[in-house]
Amino acid sequence: MAETIQKGDELGRVLVQVQNDLSQLRKRLGRIDQDGTLDVQALDEAISRTEDGIKNRAEEYLKTVNKQVLTLPIIEHLEKKAVTVAKWQPPTENIPSIAPQKYRTAGASPGEKHKAAFTMRALYNPDHPKHRDLMHQNYGLQLPDLHKKPGPTVEAQKAMSSTEAVVPIDQNRYLLPAASLCEEDKKPGLASQLRKSLLPSAANLSLVKTILIAQRQREDSNPPKMGKHQRDRRQRKDVTIAPKTIDAECSSIWATLTPPPTAASDSRLLPHGPARLMPLSSQCAPALPPAPSSRHFFSIVEGRIDPSAADFCAFKEHYFLSWNTLLEVLWQLERLLCQFAVPHALVCGDRLEALAQHGELQRGRHECLLSALENREEVLELMKQPGQRYKGAGGRRVAAVRIQACWRCYRTRTAYLHQQRRKWAARTIAVSWLLHAQLSRVRKSLQATRLRQLENYHNRGKHLATNWNHLITSKRTIIHVPSLGYCQQHRHSLRRFDILQNTQMGRLCDIRDKNVEVIYVCPVHLGEDLIHYYTHLLGLNGAIETGKPTPSNCAESFTILTPEAHQHFSSHCMCVSTLLKYSPHTLHRIKNLIQGKQAYLVTGVPHMDDLAVADELGVPVLGPEPAVAQLYGTKSGIRRLFSSSGVSIPPGHADIYTLQQLYECFAQLMTDRLEVQRWLFKMDDELGGRGTAYCDVCHVSFRLWALQEYHRHGAQTWRMAWAQEQVLRKFLEAVPALLAAHARPFDTSCYPTWSCFLEHFLRKGGVIEAYPPSDSVTCMTVDLLVEPAGGVCMLSCGDQLHGPGFLQVSGCSVPQCSVRPDVLYSICMQIGKACQERHILGHISLDLVTFLEPGTLEQQVWAVDLDLGYSNQLAMTQIMLHMTGGTLNCHAGRLEVPSPVQSNKPTARRRAPTANAPVPGTRRFAVMSSRLFHTNLSMVHYSVFFQMCKAHGIGFDIKEMEGSVFALHDSAERSSLGMVSPGSQRRTISPDLQGALLTFAQNLTVIHQEISAPNMQGETNFKDLLKNIKEVLDVITQNTNKEHKEKEKCADV
């Protein structure tokens, strides 16, 4: 225990020495002038010496204290307590506890224990007679003698007596004796004492945690006894002296709060005996006054705290127990407000104290500090103003640092971005070069592959041309790929492109030749119903020959395959050749099917992937080279081909790519051909009537004057340029306005306006052609086969049936009867020879128009279009020939169908025909359409559709070989189909065509009525086709009546 006391004294002496050293340093720093220098070494040595001394003594003292043996306090009976003293504990946990530790003497006797318990009970009870003596003996506290006066309550007396626990501390850190307060001084409280100068206004007050400590005198000094009046006067004198010594210390609010022990203190300041070793309970502490309801507001003006302000003094006085913790918060808040030059801030003391106690400064320092302000919004708004930080303390320095930092950041960032830009450029160049090199390698590889495929195509084509005559008479396999090799833009613009490619299922009918096997690559997946339908339809070939309704088994003669790539690229609108190219399993199966057999490939519209598929399968292609097809597949290329063949073509001009060229050519054509009423503008790469526009010249105001000039000069002179000069100049001036006002696109779904059409027309190029100058124009389609051996064969010919508009073809009647067969054959042979000279082989489709010239009434035939590839008309013709068993002689213009097979049982009057007797043939006509479109068809399944047709008598009679046959396209949408209606053999030539048209129209009308409702007509082309058939029937009726009248006149003559 003595060691503990000794260590405590040494620690006290060290703290006193630290205080003295700090005081001396403060004085030295105060004497230094502005131009003086500071002895940093002396300051560093003093601080180092102080730190080492405190550290060593503190460690020794803590070791000694930790080795003490503590005892529990004696538990007394609660009923023996007369008065319960209110418990109190300071709110801060940072104030070190100075309560003496429990001590228990080893081996204490029962008497000593009883004495210690008695002493503790006396100390706990302030009213005990020996309480004052025990406090004086054990703790050195001389409690003042207070005259007891009757008060309101005991608690109030205890609360008032607790004021003596507050003692001021002078500048020399000596404890001043608390002055005795009379009842008059006690009532107003501490504020009145400050006003009466009993306590300094800025005095540093300290409250011991549990007990009151008075100033002890030395043992060698015996203070004389003095009366109450003298003692009070002395205490008041000491208190009045305190302000003079404290003013210098209170000039700054950052004063030391806890007084350290002085060098004059000795062991007599500590309690003696066992009682001083026992910790005093908080119950023996004097009762403190209740916390006031005020929030203790004080102001910070211009970032500075006025220590002499009354509100701040009241705040400091109220929170003097936790002042050490509040100092750091106040310092940070003052510095923050000073930095931002806040003119006025009102601080709430309660929130500031709660903020300091909870230690929330580590999270969001500024926000936490500002939360203690009452005018937080105004201060925060002021702090957020631009440049406010630079108006406060050290603003110029912060601004300079900020400017330097921004400049350095900008300079570094600029250099970094420059470096990154160079690195990015280097990477971009490197990646671009690598991509260019890779693309070059791929391009070269593709060019080499395509060159190899092209060489193989030519080699196999030569072999096919050499063996063609032998091949068409021997067993062979035809691989039909109904591919439409249009450009990507056209493929995506066509509706249901995959179904459009499958409208040529009639290619399967090539198996009517016993030496032919067909492999059909289907672009869509066919259901079991369609497979069964075509199997049954193709098996009727034998039944037609024998006249028996039992179909033959022909499943081994054809194979329908669907590329597996169709599932992966269903939305990419790829042509069949491309799908087959990326379908290795289908290619492998085709290889197995044609292994050891003679085979060749028949495609649709030529495409580059046709050569890749043929090269993979190792078979020749019956078709032109894709580059040649692209050259002569445009409207301008077709005009050049027709011009070289020597056939008649419409007046016009090709290869137009500029607007000025368009105006000049159009004006020249109108001047040359004044009799033409309508001119057509056709794009080079469009198909059908989609890329066609028309303009009627009847809207030209001076056309009558131009005709007069033409008749004045005559036909021969009008060809001279000087005769046309004035009219040509007029047309050149009128053409822009004429086209802008009266030119109309034919298909407004693709090109809604003339300006849109003109933009694409000039970009892609096109031609201008004259529409036939007649009210009665007939269009024809002829399918040719340019054989590799050099021959040209006519496979089909028919008159066109138009749908909506005069350029869209919906069907045809076979054979054609608009032009003499010999004239048509001559035209076809000329065009076929021209195609053969340009290495255009395979199937081609030729479009012709015929009309009567107005002046001479001579029949004119113009070649207007040429399609390279297998046509829909040829596919439907194959179905018609397969079902009727007939032959189409295009040279003679006859469709001959064998007569029905008679019964094999001979009658008595008729002998049975011999087996080798030829069956006489009859002439027929057939009406067919490859794409009858109706949206309501998708709501009817095929089984229900055939039951409906059967109920209305729509079908095909095998014995009579007449009726209607359907060509189904798909199993999913079922919105389109094809139909063929051969005529009856019991009628004459003209009525036979009329009968075929009537049968087709009647069947089409019944189907439309069955699948349509009055409120749901659907989208269809049935009505337009029926309208055109009615017009053709009217023309046939007029021609028939005219022939009858002519015959009657001849008979009369």
Secondary structure, DSSP 8 states (H G I E B T S, - for coil): -HHHHHHHHHHHHHHHHHHHHHHHHHHHHHH--SS----HHHHHHHHHHHHHHHHHHHHHHHHHHHT----------GGG-SS-------S-S-S----------TT--HHHHHHHHHHHHHHH-TTSTTHHHHHHHHH------------S-HHHHHHHHGGGG-EEB-TT--B-------HHHHTT-HHHHHHTTSS-TT--EE--SSS-------TT-------HHHHHHHHHHHHHHHHHHHTTGGGSS----S----TT--GGGS--TGGGGS---GGGS-------S---EEEEETTB--TT-HHHHHHHHHT-TTHHHHHHHHHHHHHHHHHTT-SEEEEEHHHHHHHHHHTGGGSSHHHHHHTTBTTHHHHHHHHTSTTGGGGSTTHHHHHHHHHHHHHHHHHHHHHHHHHHHHHHHHHHHHHHHHHHHHHHHHHHHHHHHHHHHHHHHHHHHHHHHHSHHHHTTS-EEEEE---B---HHHHHHSTTHHHHHTS-GGGGGGGGSTTEEEEEE-SS---HHHHHHHHHHHTHHHHHHHT-S-----GGGEEEE--THHHHSTTS---HHHHHHT-HHHHHHHHHHSTTS-EEEE-SB--HHHHHHHHHHT--BSS--HHHHHHHSSHHHHHHHHHHHT----SEEEEE-SHHHHHHHHHHHHHH-TT--EEEEEESS--TTTTEEEEEGGG-TTHHHHHHHHHHH-TTGGGSHHHHHHHHHHHHHHHHHHHHHH-EES-TTT--SHHHHHHHHHHH-EEEEE--SSS--EEEEEEEEE-TTS-EEEEEEEEEEE-SSSS-EEEEEES--SS-HHHHHHHHHHHHHHHHHTT--EEEEEEEEEEE-TTT--EEEEEEEEEES--HHHHHHHHHHHHH--EEETTTTEEEEE-----SS--SSS----TT----EEEE-EEEEEEEEBGGGGGS-HHHHHHHHHHTT-SEETTTTEE-EEEE--SSS--EEEEEEE--TTS-HHHHHHHHHHHHHHHHHHHHHHH-BTTB--SBSHHHHHHHHHHHHHHHHHHHHHHHHHHHHHHH-
